[in-house]
Amino acid sequence: MSTGVIIALIVIVAAVLVVAAVLALRARGPQHGGSLKRRFGPEYDRAVARHDGDTRAAERELADRVERHGSLRERQLEPAERERFEARWTAAQERFVDSPREAVGQADRLLAELAAARGFPDGGQYEEQLAALSVHHAHHVDGYRRVHRVTHARVDGAQDAGAGTEEMREAMVAARALFEDLVHPARHDGGRHRAGTDGDGAAPATRAHHNWSFSKSRPKES
């Protein structure tokens, strides 16, 4: 075999390897799956389930969220703003005892306004706001999703509009976790809260929220 043929074969093999490497990188997307799973935690599993187990499709969606919203810097709340939001949340919790559906609706609107005040997309763009929140508050964003679903199922007259009191209570409790994340930014690193992780990348322990009990009386609506 001549030297020219050997050189040609080497060039062809090198080209094939380069093409294979490029295709592999494209298939993995901008972040490795493991990195996305650590960043998004439970949101990663929800994305996979939403794509019927297709992890590549789920990772493409999550990577796209990071690309669109990863650089977002959360605005700090003024003390007076924080107090107003806390007062409104307390009022929504108290309202739950007599009017759970109205209370859930209040919580949904309050989270949308609070997220917008912190610098996330406006609540009128719910899906985009939710996507941005999932990048920075992945471990608690599902609470917002749950109160929004209950609220709008009732408005839209969907089949599951008759959500029971316990389902609504659980949605409010889950939403409270996101509310705490958003209303107390000093608990995070300068407002650039890495989704669901502490400094070492591990998921944080459940935060000790102000206990919310319905032991005084039960909601009238079931």
Rosetta constraint file for C-alpha pairs under 8 A:
AtomPair CA 1 CA 5 HARMONIC 6.55 0.50
AtomPair CA 1 CA 6 HARMONIC 7.01 0.50
AtomPair CA 2 CA 6 HARMONIC 6.49 0.50
AtomPair CA 3 CA 7 HARMONIC 6.22 0.50
AtomPair CA 4 CA 8 HARMONIC 6.18 0.50
AtomPair CA 5 CA 9 HARMONIC 6.21 0.50
AtomPair CA 6 CA 10 HARMONIC 6.26 0.50
AtomPair CA 7 CA 11 HARMONIC 6.24 0.50
AtomPair CA 8 CA 12 HARMONIC 6.25 0.50
AtomPair CA 9 CA 13 HARMONIC 6.16 0.50
AtomPair CA 10 CA 14 HARMONIC 6.11 0.50
AtomPair CA 11 CA 15 HARMONIC 6.15 0.50
AtomPair CA 12 CA 16 HARMONIC 6.24 0.50
AtomPair CA 13 CA 17 HARMONIC 6.28 0.50
AtomPair CA 14 CA 18 HARMONIC 6.26 0.50
AtomPair CA 15 CA 19 HARMONIC 6.25 0.50
AtomPair CA 16 CA 20 HARMONIC 6.14 0.50
AtomPair CA 17 CA 21 HARMONIC 6.14 0.50
AtomPair CA 18 CA 22 HARMONIC 6.27 0.50
AtomPair CA 19 CA 23 HARMONIC 6.22 0.50
AtomPair CA 20 CA 24 HARMONIC 6.15 0.50
AtomPair CA 21 CA 25 HARMONIC 6.26 0.50
AtomPair CA 22 CA 26 HARMONIC 6.28 0.50
AtomPair CA 23 CA 27 HARMONIC 6.14 0.50
AtomPair CA 24 CA 28 HARMONIC 6.34 0.50
AtomPair CA 25 CA 29 HARMONIC 6.34 0.50
AtomPair CA 25 CA 30 HARMONIC 7.91 0.50
AtomPair CA 26 CA 30 HARMONIC 7.65 0.50
AtomPair CA 27 CA 56 HARMONIC 7.67 0.50
AtomPair CA 28 CA 32 HARMONIC 6.06 0.50
AtomPair CA 28 CA 33 HARMONIC 7.20 0.50
AtomPair CA 28 CA 56 HARMONIC 7.47 0.50
AtomPair CA 29 CA 59 HARMONIC 7.53 0.50
AtomPair CA 29 CA 60 HARMONIC 6.42 0.50
AtomPair CA 29 CA 63 HARMONIC 7.11 0.50
AtomPair CA 30 CA 63 HARMONIC 6.49 0.50
AtomPair CA 31 CA 35 HARMONIC 6.38 0.50
AtomPair CA 31 CA 36 HARMONIC 6.56 0.50
AtomPair CA 31 CA 63 HARMONIC 6.64 0.50
AtomPair CA 32 CA 36 HARMONIC 6.48 0.50
AtomPair CA 33 CA 37 HARMONIC 6.09 0.50
AtomPair CA 33 CA 59 HARMONIC 6.50 0.50
AtomPair CA 34 CA 38 HARMONIC 6.22 0.50
AtomPair CA 35 CA 39 HARMONIC 6.15 0.50
AtomPair CA 36 CA 40 HARMONIC 5.93 0.50
AtomPair CA 36 CA 44 HARMONIC 7.21 0.50
AtomPair CA 36 CA 59 HARMONIC 7.09 0.50
AtomPair CA 36 CA 62 HARMONIC 7.23 0.50
AtomPair CA 36 CA 63 HARMONIC 7.40 0.50
AtomPair CA 37 CA 41 HARMONIC 5.45 0.50
AtomPair CA 37 CA 44 HARMONIC 5.56 0.50
AtomPair CA 38 CA 201 HARMONIC 7.20 0.50
AtomPair CA 38 CA 202 HARMONIC 7.73 0.50
AtomPair CA 39 CA 135 HARMONIC 7.86 0.50
AtomPair CA 39 CA 138 HARMONIC 7.61 0.50
AtomPair CA 39 CA 194 HARMONIC 7.33 0.50
AtomPair CA 39 CA 195 HARMONIC 5.60 0.50
AtomPair CA 39 CA 196 HARMONIC 6.82 0.50
AtomPair CA 39 CA 197 HARMONIC 7.23 0.50
AtomPair CA 39 CA 201 HARMONIC 7.81 0.50
AtomPair CA 40 CA 44 HARMONIC 5.25 0.50
AtomPair CA 40 CA 134 HARMONIC 7.30 0.50
AtomPair CA 40 CA 135 HARMONIC 6.96 0.50
AtomPair CA 40 CA 138 HARMONIC 5.27 0.50
AtomPair CA 40 CA 139 HARMONIC 7.15 0.50
AtomPair CA 40 CA 195 HARMONIC 6.19 0.50
AtomPair CA 40 CA 196 HARMONIC 6.94 0.50
AtomPair CA 41 CA 45 HARMONIC 7.16 0.50
AtomPair CA 41 CA 138 HARMONIC 6.72 0.50
AtomPair CA 41 CA 139 HARMONIC 6.43 0.50
AtomPair CA 41 CA 196 HARMONIC 6.98 0.50
AtomPair CA 41 CA 203 HARMONIC 7.76 0.50
AtomPair CA 42 CA 46 HARMONIC 6.35 0.50
AtomPair CA 42 CA 138 HARMONIC 7.21 0.50
AtomPair CA 42 CA 139 HARMONIC 6.31 0.50
AtomPair CA 43 CA 47 HARMONIC 6.09 0.50
AtomPair CA 43 CA 134 HARMONIC 7.23 0.50
AtomPair CA 43 CA 138 HARMONIC 6.05 0.50
AtomPair CA 43 CA 139 HARMONIC 7.17 0.50
AtomPair CA 43 CA 142 HARMONIC 7.95 0.50
AtomPair CA 44 CA 48 HARMONIC 6.30 0.50
AtomPair CA 44 CA 58 HARMONIC 7.40 0.50
AtomPair CA 44 CA 59 HARMONIC 7.82 0.50
AtomPair CA 44 CA 62 HARMONIC 7.57 0.50
AtomPair CA 45 CA 49 HARMONIC 6.18 0.50
AtomPair CA 46 CA 50 HARMONIC 6.04 0.50
AtomPair CA 47 CA 51 HARMONIC 6.28 0.50
AtomPair CA 47 CA 58 HARMONIC 5.16 0.50
AtomPair CA 47 CA 59 HARMONIC 7.90 0.50
AtomPair CA 47 CA 61 HARMONIC 7.83 0.50
AtomPair CA 47 CA 62 HARMONIC 7.71 0.50
AtomPair CA 48 CA 52 HARMONIC 6.34 0.50
AtomPair CA 48 CA 53 HARMONIC 4.98 0.50
AtomPair CA 48 CA 54 HARMONIC 5.94 0.50
AtomPair CA 48 CA 55 HARMONIC 5.44 0.50
AtomPair CA 48 CA 57 HARMONIC 7.71 0.50
AtomPair CA 48 CA 58 HARMONIC 5.08 0.50
AtomPair CA 48 CA 59 HARMONIC 7.96 0.50
AtomPair CA 49 CA 53 HARMONIC 5.35 0.50
AtomPair CA 49 CA 54 HARMONIC 7.87 0.50
AtomPair CA 50 CA 58 HARMONIC 7.83 0.50
AtomPair CA 51 CA 55 HARMONIC 7.52 0.50
AtomPair CA 51 CA 57 HARMONIC 6.59 0.50
AtomPair CA 51 CA 58 HARMONIC 6.14 0.50
AtomPair CA 54 CA 58 HARMONIC 6.33 0.50
AtomPair CA 55 CA 59 HARMONIC 5.97 0.50
AtomPair CA 56 CA 60 HARMONIC 6.13 0.50
AtomPair CA 57 CA 61 HARMONIC 6.35 0.50
AtomPair CA 58 CA 62 HARMONIC 6.27 0.50
AtomPair CA 59 CA 63 HARMONIC 5.85 0.50
AtomPair CA 60 CA 64 HARMONIC 6.08 0.50
AtomPair CA 61 CA 65 HARMONIC 6.41 0.50
AtomPair CA 62 CA 66 HARMONIC 6.40 0.50
AtomPair CA 63 CA 67 HARMONIC 6.18 0.50
AtomPair CA 64 CA 68 HARMONIC 6.19 0.50
AtomPair CA 65 CA 69 HARMONIC 5.92 0.50
AtomPair CA 65 CA 70 HARMONIC 7.32 0.50
AtomPair CA 65 CA 131 HARMONIC 6.20 0.50
AtomPair CA 65 CA 132 HARMONIC 6.86 0.50
AtomPair CA 65 CA 135 HARMONIC 6.75 0.50
AtomPair CA 66 CA 70 HARMONIC 4.49 0.50
AtomPair CA 66 CA 135 HARMONIC 6.15 0.50
AtomPair CA 67 CA 71 HARMONIC 7.90 0.50
AtomPair CA 68 CA 132 HARMONIC 7.89 0.50
AtomPair CA 69 CA 131 HARMONIC 7.91 0.50
AtomPair CA 69 CA 132 HARMONIC 5.39 0.50
AtomPair CA 69 CA 135 HARMONIC 6.87 0.50
AtomPair CA 70 CA 132 HARMONIC 7.81 0.50
AtomPair CA 70 CA 135 HARMONIC 6.49 0.50
AtomPair CA 70 CA 136 HARMONIC 7.61 0.50
AtomPair CA 72 CA 119 HARMONIC 7.76 0.50
AtomPair CA 72 CA 120 HARMONIC 7.66 0.50
AtomPair CA 72 CA 192 HARMONIC 7.99 0.50
AtomPair CA 73 CA 119 HARMONIC 7.14 0.50
AtomPair CA 73 CA 191 HARMONIC 6.67 0.50
AtomPair CA 73 CA 192 HARMONIC 6.08 0.50
AtomPair CA 74 CA 118 HARMONIC 5.30 0.50
AtomPair CA 74 CA 119 HARMONIC 5.31 0.50
AtomPair CA 74 CA 120 HARMONIC 7.27 0.50
AtomPair CA 74 CA 191 HARMONIC 5.15 0.50
AtomPair CA 74 CA 192 HARMONIC 6.45 0.50
AtomPair CA 75 CA 117 HARMONIC 7.29 0.50
AtomPair CA 75 CA 118 HARMONIC 4.61 0.50
AtomPair CA 75 CA 119 HARMONIC 5.38 0.50
AtomPair CA 75 CA 191 HARMONIC 7.00 0.50
AtomPair CA 76 CA 118 HARMONIC 6.39 0.50
AtomPair CA 76 CA 185 HARMONIC 6.80 0.50
AtomPair CA 76 CA 191 HARMONIC 7.01 0.50
AtomPair CA 77 CA 81 HARMONIC 6.01 0.50
AtomPair CA 77 CA 82 HARMONIC 6.08 0.50
AtomPair CA 77 CA 117 HARMONIC 7.48 0.50
AtomPair CA 77 CA 118 HARMONIC 6.80 0.50
AtomPair CA 77 CA 183 HARMONIC 7.47 0.50
AtomPair CA 77 CA 185 HARMONIC 7.91 0.50
AtomPair CA 78 CA 82 HARMONIC 6.30 0.50
AtomPair CA 79 CA 83 HARMONIC 6.26 0.50
AtomPair CA 80 CA 84 HARMONIC 6.28 0.50
AtomPair CA 81 CA 85 HARMONIC 6.28 0.50
AtomPair CA 82 CA 86 HARMONIC 6.13 0.50
AtomPair CA 82 CA 183 HARMONIC 6.12 0.50
AtomPair CA 82 CA 184 HARMONIC 7.94 0.50
AtomPair CA 83 CA 87 HARMONIC 6.07 0.50
AtomPair CA 84 CA 88 HARMONIC 6.21 0.50
AtomPair CA 85 CA 89 HARMONIC 6.19 0.50
AtomPair CA 85 CA 110 HARMONIC 7.63 0.50
AtomPair CA 85 CA 114 HARMONIC 7.34 0.50
AtomPair CA 85 CA 183 HARMONIC 7.51 0.50
AtomPair CA 86 CA 90 HARMONIC 6.18 0.50
AtomPair CA 86 CA 183 HARMONIC 7.71 0.50
AtomPair CA 87 CA 91 HARMONIC 6.23 0.50
AtomPair CA 88 CA 92 HARMONIC 6.26 0.50
AtomPair CA 88 CA 110 HARMONIC 7.68 0.50
AtomPair CA 89 CA 93 HARMONIC 6.29 0.50
AtomPair CA 89 CA 107 HARMONIC 6.93 0.50
AtomPair CA 89 CA 110 HARMONIC 7.47 0.50
AtomPair CA 90 CA 94 HARMONIC 6.24 0.50
AtomPair CA 91 CA 95 HARMONIC 6.09 0.50
AtomPair CA 92 CA 96 HARMONIC 6.35 0.50
AtomPair CA 92 CA 103 HARMONIC 4.96 0.50
AtomPair CA 92 CA 104 HARMONIC 7.52 0.50
AtomPair CA 92 CA 106 HARMONIC 6.12 0.50
AtomPair CA 92 CA 107 HARMONIC 6.45 0.50
AtomPair CA 93 CA 97 HARMONIC 7.54 0.50
AtomPair CA 93 CA 103 HARMONIC 6.66 0.50
AtomPair CA 95 CA 99 HARMONIC 5.75 0.50
AtomPair CA 95 CA 100 HARMONIC 6.82 0.50
AtomPair CA 95 CA 102 HARMONIC 7.56 0.50
AtomPair CA 95 CA 103 HARMONIC 5.57 0.50
AtomPair CA 96 CA 100 HARMONIC 4.04 0.50
AtomPair CA 96 CA 101 HARMONIC 7.35 0.50
AtomPair CA 96 CA 102 HARMONIC 7.34 0.50
AtomPair CA 96 CA 103 HARMONIC 5.00 0.50
AtomPair CA 96 CA 104 HARMONIC 7.49 0.50
AtomPair CA 96 CA 219 HARMONIC 6.71 0.50
AtomPair CA 97 CA 214 HARMONIC 7.14 0.50
AtomPair CA 97 CA 217 HARMONIC 6.81 0.50
AtomPair CA 97 CA 218 HARMONIC 6.10 0.50
AtomPair CA 97 CA 219 HARMONIC 4.32 0.50
AtomPair CA 97 CA 220 HARMONIC 7.10 0.50
AtomPair CA 98 CA 218 HARMONIC 7.95 0.50
AtomPair CA 98 CA 219 HARMONIC 5.08 0.50
AtomPair CA 98 CA 220 HARMONIC 5.57 0.50
AtomPair CA 98 CA 221 HARMONIC 7.33 0.50
AtomPair CA 99 CA 103 HARMONIC 6.20 0.50
AtomPair CA 99 CA 219 HARMONIC 6.85 0.50
AtomPair CA 99 CA 220 HARMONIC 7.12 0.50
AtomPair CA 99 CA 221 HARMONIC 6.78 0.50
AtomPair CA 100 CA 104 HARMONIC 6.19 0.50
AtomPair CA 100 CA 165 HARMONIC 6.91 0.50
AtomPair CA 100 CA 168 HARMONIC 6.99 0.50
AtomPair CA 100 CA 169 HARMONIC 7.76 0.50
AtomPair CA 100 CA 219 HARMONIC 6.69 0.50
AtomPair CA 100 CA 221 HARMONIC 6.76 0.50
AtomPair CA 101 CA 105 HARMONIC 6.30 0.50
AtomPair CA 101 CA 151 HARMONIC 7.28 0.50
AtomPair CA 101 CA 168 HARMONIC 7.40 0.50
AtomPair CA 102 CA 106 HARMONIC 6.20 0.50
AtomPair CA 103 CA 107 HARMONIC 6.23 0.50
AtomPair CA 104 CA 108 HARMONIC 6.21 0.50
AtomPair CA 104 CA 147 HARMONIC 5.87 0.50
AtomPair CA 104 CA 150 HARMONIC 7.56 0.50
AtomPair CA 104 CA 151 HARMONIC 6.54 0.50
AtomPair CA 104 CA 168 HARMONIC 6.90 0.50
AtomPair CA 104 CA 171 HARMONIC 7.85 0.50
AtomPair CA 104 CA 172 HARMONIC 6.51 0.50
AtomPair CA 105 CA 109 HARMONIC 6.35 0.50
AtomPair CA 105 CA 147 HARMONIC 7.14 0.50
AtomPair CA 105 CA 148 HARMONIC 7.49 0.50
AtomPair CA 105 CA 151 HARMONIC 5.31 0.50
AtomPair CA 106 CA 110 HARMONIC 5.98 0.50
AtomPair CA 107 CA 111 HARMONIC 6.08 0.50
AtomPair CA 107 CA 147 HARMONIC 7.05 0.50
AtomPair CA 107 CA 172 HARMONIC 7.32 0.50
AtomPair CA 107 CA 175 HARMONIC 7.57 0.50
AtomPair CA 108 CA 112 HARMONIC 6.41 0.50
AtomPair CA 108 CA 144 HARMONIC 6.59 0.50
AtomPair CA 108 CA 147 HARMONIC 5.60 0.50
AtomPair CA 108 CA 148 HARMONIC 5.43 0.50
AtomPair CA 108 CA 151 HARMONIC 7.30 0.50
AtomPair CA 109 CA 113 HARMONIC 6.27 0.50
AtomPair CA 110 CA 114 HARMONIC 6.01 0.50
AtomPair CA 111 CA 115 HARMONIC 5.95 0.50
AtomPair CA 111 CA 144 HARMONIC 6.93 0.50
AtomPair CA 111 CA 179 HARMONIC 6.63 0.50
AtomPair CA 112 CA 116 HARMONIC 6.25 0.50
AtomPair CA 112 CA 122 HARMONIC 7.28 0.50
AtomPair CA 112 CA 123 HARMONIC 4.71 0.50
AtomPair CA 112 CA 126 HARMONIC 7.89 0.50
AtomPair CA 112 CA 129 HARMONIC 8.00 0.50
AtomPair CA 113 CA 117 HARMONIC 6.13 0.50
AtomPair CA 113 CA 122 HARMONIC 7.63 0.50
AtomPair CA 113 CA 123 HARMONIC 6.45 0.50
AtomPair CA 114 CA 118 HARMONIC 6.28 0.50
AtomPair CA 114 CA 179 HARMONIC 8.00 0.50
AtomPair CA 114 CA 182 HARMONIC 7.18 0.50
AtomPair CA 114 CA 183 HARMONIC 7.56 0.50
AtomPair CA 115 CA 119 HARMONIC 6.55 0.50
AtomPair CA 115 CA 120 HARMONIC 5.41 0.50
AtomPair CA 115 CA 121 HARMONIC 7.59 0.50
AtomPair CA 115 CA 122 HARMONIC 7.69 0.50
AtomPair CA 115 CA 123 HARMONIC 7.63 0.50
AtomPair CA 115 CA 129 HARMONIC 7.76 0.50
AtomPair CA 115 CA 133 HARMONIC 7.88 0.50
AtomPair CA 115 CA 182 HARMONIC 7.00 0.50
AtomPair CA 116 CA 120 HARMONIC 4.82 0.50
AtomPair CA 116 CA 121 HARMONIC 5.81 0.50
AtomPair CA 116 CA 122 HARMONIC 5.07 0.50
AtomPair CA 116 CA 123 HARMONIC 6.47 0.50
AtomPair CA 118 CA 182 HARMONIC 7.33 0.50
AtomPair CA 120 CA 129 HARMONIC 6.11 0.50
AtomPair CA 120 CA 132 HARMONIC 6.62 0.50
AtomPair CA 120 CA 133 HARMONIC 7.23 0.50
AtomPair CA 121 CA 125 HARMONIC 6.72 0.50
AtomPair CA 121 CA 128 HARMONIC 6.56 0.50
AtomPair CA 121 CA 129 HARMONIC 4.88 0.50
AtomPair CA 121 CA 132 HARMONIC 7.41 0.50
AtomPair CA 122 CA 126 HARMONIC 7.47 0.50
AtomPair CA 122 CA 129 HARMONIC 6.50 0.50
AtomPair CA 123 CA 129 HARMONIC 6.32 0.50
AtomPair CA 125 CA 129 HARMONIC 5.99 0.50
AtomPair CA 126 CA 130 HARMONIC 5.96 0.50
AtomPair CA 127 CA 131 HARMONIC 6.13 0.50
AtomPair CA 128 CA 132 HARMONIC 6.22 0.50
AtomPair CA 129 CA 133 HARMONIC 6.16 0.50
AtomPair CA 130 CA 134 HARMONIC 6.09 0.50
AtomPair CA 130 CA 141 HARMONIC 7.30 0.50
AtomPair CA 130 CA 144 HARMONIC 7.92 0.50
AtomPair CA 130 CA 145 HARMONIC 7.57 0.50
AtomPair CA 131 CA 135 HARMONIC 6.63 0.50
AtomPair CA 132 CA 136 HARMONIC 6.82 0.50
AtomPair CA 133 CA 137 HARMONIC 5.45 0.50
AtomPair CA 133 CA 138 HARMONIC 6.89 0.50
AtomPair CA 133 CA 141 HARMONIC 6.31 0.50
AtomPair CA 134 CA 138 HARMONIC 4.30 0.50
AtomPair CA 134 CA 139 HARMONIC 7.84 0.50
AtomPair CA 134 CA 141 HARMONIC 5.70 0.50
AtomPair CA 134 CA 195 HARMONIC 7.21 0.50
AtomPair CA 135 CA 194 HARMONIC 7.79 0.50
AtomPair CA 135 CA 195 HARMONIC 5.71 0.50
AtomPair CA 136 CA 192 HARMONIC 7.50 0.50
AtomPair CA 136 CA 193 HARMONIC 5.67 0.50
AtomPair CA 136 CA 194 HARMONIC 5.55 0.50
AtomPair CA 136 CA 195 HARMONIC 4.27 0.50
AtomPair CA 136 CA 196 HARMONIC 7.42 0.50
AtomPair CA 137 CA 141 HARMONIC 5.85 0.50
AtomPair CA 137 CA 178 HARMONIC 7.38 0.50
AtomPair CA 137 CA 181 HARMONIC 7.49 0.50
AtomPair CA 137 CA 193 HARMONIC 7.15 0.50
AtomPair CA 137 CA 194 HARMONIC 7.27 0.50
AtomPair CA 137 CA 195 HARMONIC 4.65 0.50
AtomPair CA 137 CA 196 HARMONIC 5.74 0.50
AtomPair CA 138 CA 142 HARMONIC 7.80 0.50
AtomPair CA 138 CA 195 HARMONIC 4.95 0.50
AtomPair CA 138 CA 196 HARMONIC 5.38 0.50
AtomPair CA 139 CA 195 HARMONIC 6.85 0.50
AtomPair CA 139 CA 196 HARMONIC 4.78 0.50
AtomPair CA 140 CA 144 HARMONIC 7.96 0.50
AtomPair CA 140 CA 174 HARMONIC 7.09 0.50
AtomPair CA 140 CA 175 HARMONIC 7.40 0.50
AtomPair CA 140 CA 177 HARMONIC 5.88 0.50
AtomPair CA 140 CA 178 HARMONIC 4.96 0.50
AtomPair CA 140 CA 181 HARMONIC 7.98 0.50
AtomPair CA 140 CA 196 HARMONIC 7.63 0.50
AtomPair CA 141 CA 145 HARMONIC 6.74 0.50
AtomPair CA 141 CA 175 HARMONIC 7.65 0.50
AtomPair CA 141 CA 178 HARMONIC 5.98 0.50
AtomPair CA 142 CA 146 HARMONIC 6.10 0.50
AtomPair CA 142 CA 174 HARMONIC 7.25 0.50
AtomPair CA 142 CA 175 HARMONIC 7.45 0.50
AtomPair CA 143 CA 147 HARMONIC 6.42 0.50
AtomPair CA 143 CA 171 HARMONIC 5.93 0.50
AtomPair CA 143 CA 172 HARMONIC 7.17 0.50
AtomPair CA 143 CA 173 HARMONIC 7.56 0.50
AtomPair CA 143 CA 174 HARMONIC 4.29 0.50
AtomPair CA 143 CA 175 HARMONIC 3.79 0.50
AtomPair CA 143 CA 176 HARMONIC 7.30 0.50
AtomPair CA 143 CA 177 HARMONIC 7.22 0.50
AtomPair CA 143 CA 178 HARMONIC 6.55 0.50
AtomPair CA 144 CA 148 HARMONIC 6.03 0.50
AtomPair CA 144 CA 174 HARMONIC 7.67 0.50
AtomPair CA 144 CA 175 HARMONIC 5.26 0.50
AtomPair CA 144 CA 178 HARMONIC 7.18 0.50
AtomPair CA 145 CA 149 HARMONIC 6.04 0.50
AtomPair CA 146 CA 150 HARMONIC 6.27 0.50
AtomPair CA 146 CA 171 HARMONIC 5.44 0.50
AtomPair CA 146 CA 174 HARMONIC 7.94 0.50
AtomPair CA 146 CA 175 HARMONIC 7.58 0.50
AtomPair CA 147 CA 151 HARMONIC 6.04 0.50
AtomPair CA 147 CA 168 HARMONIC 7.44 0.50
AtomPair CA 147 CA 171 HARMONIC 5.45 0.50
AtomPair CA 147 CA 172 HARMONIC 6.62 0.50
AtomPair CA 147 CA 175 HARMONIC 6.92 0.50
AtomPair CA 148 CA 152 HARMONIC 6.05 0.50
AtomPair CA 149 CA 153 HARMONIC 5.81 0.50
AtomPair CA 150 CA 154 HARMONIC 6.48 0.50
AtomPair CA 150 CA 161 HARMONIC 6.89 0.50
AtomPair CA 150 CA 163 HARMONIC 6.82 0.50
AtomPair CA 150 CA 168 HARMONIC 7.32 0.50
AtomPair CA 151 CA 155 HARMONIC 6.54 0.50
AtomPair CA 152 CA 156 HARMONIC 5.77 0.50
AtomPair CA 153 CA 157 HARMONIC 5.83 0.50
AtomPair CA 153 CA 158 HARMONIC 4.97 0.50
AtomPair CA 153 CA 159 HARMONIC 7.59 0.50
AtomPair CA 153 CA 160 HARMONIC 6.49 0.50
AtomPair CA 153 CA 161 HARMONIC 4.85 0.50
AtomPair CA 154 CA 158 HARMONIC 6.52 0.50
AtomPair CA 154 CA 160 HARMONIC 7.87 0.50
AtomPair CA 154 CA 161 HARMONIC 4.45 0.50
AtomPair CA 154 CA 162 HARMONIC 7.30 0.50
AtomPair CA 155 CA 161 HARMONIC 7.96 0.50
AtomPair CA 157 CA 161 HARMONIC 6.00 0.50
AtomPair CA 163 CA 167 HARMONIC 6.21 0.50
AtomPair CA 163 CA 168 HARMONIC 6.68 0.50
AtomPair CA 164 CA 168 HARMONIC 6.35 0.50
AtomPair CA 164 CA 222 HARMONIC 5.46 0.50
AtomPair CA 165 CA 169 HARMONIC 6.03 0.50
AtomPair CA 165 CA 219 HARMONIC 7.42 0.50
AtomPair CA 165 CA 221 HARMONIC 6.61 0.50
AtomPair CA 165 CA 222 HARMONIC 5.00 0.50
AtomPair CA 166 CA 170 HARMONIC 6.14 0.50
AtomPair CA 167 CA 171 HARMONIC 6.21 0.50
AtomPair CA 168 CA 172 HARMONIC 6.21 0.50
AtomPair CA 169 CA 173 HARMONIC 6.24 0.50
AtomPair CA 170 CA 174 HARMONIC 6.13 0.50
AtomPair CA 171 CA 175 HARMONIC 6.01 0.50
AtomPair CA 172 CA 176 HARMONIC 6.09 0.50
AtomPair CA 173 CA 177 HARMONIC 6.89 0.50
AtomPair CA 173 CA 212 HARMONIC 7.90 0.50
AtomPair CA 174 CA 178 HARMONIC 7.20 0.50
AtomPair CA 175 CA 179 HARMONIC 6.25 0.50
AtomPair CA 176 CA 180 HARMONIC 6.14 0.50
AtomPair CA 177 CA 181 HARMONIC 6.41 0.50
AtomPair CA 177 CA 207 HARMONIC 7.82 0.50
AtomPair CA 177 CA 209 HARMONIC 7.45 0.50
AtomPair CA 178 CA 182 HARMONIC 6.22 0.50
AtomPair CA 179 CA 183 HARMONIC 5.93 0.50
AtomPair CA 180 CA 184 HARMONIC 5.92 0.50
AtomPair CA 180 CA 209 HARMONIC 7.62 0.50
AtomPair CA 181 CA 185 HARMONIC 6.62 0.50
AtomPair CA 181 CA 187 HARMONIC 7.80 0.50
AtomPair CA 185 CA 189 HARMONIC 7.95 0.50
AtomPair CA 185 CA 190 HARMONIC 7.39 0.50
AtomPair CA 185 CA 191 HARMONIC 5.73 0.50
AtomPair CA 186 CA 190 HARMONIC 6.94 0.50
AtomPair CA 186 CA 191 HARMONIC 7.33 0.50
AtomPair CA 188 CA 192 HARMONIC 6.98 0.50
AtomPair CA 188 CA 193 HARMONIC 5.41 0.50
AtomPair CA 189 CA 193 HARMONIC 5.78 0.50
AtomPair CA 194 CA 198 HARMONIC 7.47 0.50
AtomPair CA 196 CA 202 HARMONIC 7.91 0.50
AtomPair CA 196 CA 203 HARMONIC 5.56 0.50
AtomPair CA 196 CA 204 HARMONIC 6.74 0.50
AtomPair CA 197 CA 201 HARMONIC 4.94 0.50
AtomPair CA 197 CA 202 HARMONIC 5.10 0.50
AtomPair CA 197 CA 203 HARMONIC 4.51 0.50
AtomPair CA 197 CA 204 HARMONIC 5.77 0.50
AtomPair CA 198 CA 202 HARMONIC 5.72 0.50
AtomPair CA 198 CA 203 HARMONIC 6.33 0.50
AtomPair CA 198 CA 204 HARMONIC 5.81 0.50
AtomPair CA 214 CA 218 HARMONIC 6.23 0.50
